[in-house]
Amino acid sequence: MTWELISTVQNPWGQVPVSGHGQSVVPKVAEYMARVEEAAKRRNCVSRRHHYVPQAYMRAWSEDGKRVRVLDIRNGIDKLRGLRDTCVRENFYQITTDGQRHNQVEAMLAVIDDETARLLKFLRAWKPGDDMSFEDFMSLAVVLAFQRNRTPQVRRHLTDIDTWTRHRANQVVPELTTNSFVQTLFRSTFGAADEHSTRQLELWDDPGGRFITSDQPVQLSWDRPGETPSTINSEHLLWPISPHRLVVLSQDLQGEKIVQRTVSRKELDRIRGTFIRGAETAIIALPHDGDLPSGKNLRKRPQLRTTCTPIDTEQRKCRIELGWGYGASTLDETCQPLCAMKGQAPQSDDGQSV
């Protein structure tokens, strides 16, 4: 295998925008991650109601600062709900350390939420001509990694992968617990952030204020029909920060710190569709938004996609591709039986977990 130079793009930051999986982080990130570490040592957090989407984020869709409109895709109920009661679960991050149950992870994530609120204020107010520091860009990549991976949807993804690996790929893996979910969340942050920070930062605006969000507020664009979105193949990573503004990390590097533009109606419809399809249980919109789905239109997309292709029919050995948010992992294992192997013809099975 040989490398071929395809193109070059000027680096607007003047520094390499990766941390090496946390080996070299900018001072701002190092400072608040140190506070996260300090919070981890204490046992002073008594909160049992854990927000997996920060209230400061959702408040952009609230007209009174207290309530937000939520469409529950499980039952179709569409109503105003208090921010305190939205995207929250009791003891969601409760873990056990040395035999003691505690909620200190909530205090650790509160540090991240404070940094998220600071960046939201900056990005919502940003206008053409304003600058952005390298530290803020790198911190944004970290904040996005936390926000994307701390939700019930991602926890269910990880649970489904573990279950599937045990029962279909015949692998010995431990059952996913809250402890292991939290460990995965923090352990994977810088690797995920490095994938984010190598993209182009863009701000897309809609003067009509029609951006919506969900209880999975960071989504990947669906660019290839039939293929699960991932950071490898998706053109855009999308994070609505208000009804009027969308943070986008794009693969289209343009050599600028921030690219700002206004979305077309066609683009807006695709973005709204992505968040409607990608929600776990809740779609969040402005109260007067009259274009949300209902009833039979509240269909959920597959959350986990597997493809099984025979590579040795005599031994019933298959190549199994397991795809979800950050790409695909491949296992060469005996089929269990994921596909109906008939003759030499490759078979495939979209073993979808919803």
Secondary structure, DSSP 8 states (H G I E B T S, - for coil): -----------TTSS----TTTTS--HHHHHHHHHHHHHHH-------EEESS-HHHHGGG-SSSSEEEEEETTT--EEEEEGGGSSEEETTT-EEETTEEE-HHHHHHHHHHHHHHHHHHHHHH--TT----HHHHHHHHHHHHHHHHSSHHHHHHHHHHHHHHHHTS--------HHHHHHHHHHTHHHHHHHHHTSEEEEEE-TT----EESS--EE---STTS---TTT-SEEEEEEETTEEEEEES---SSS-EEEE--HHHHHHHHHHHHHH-SSEEEE-TT------GGG-----SBEEEEEEEETTTTEEEEEEEETTEEEEEEEE-SSSS---TTS-------B-
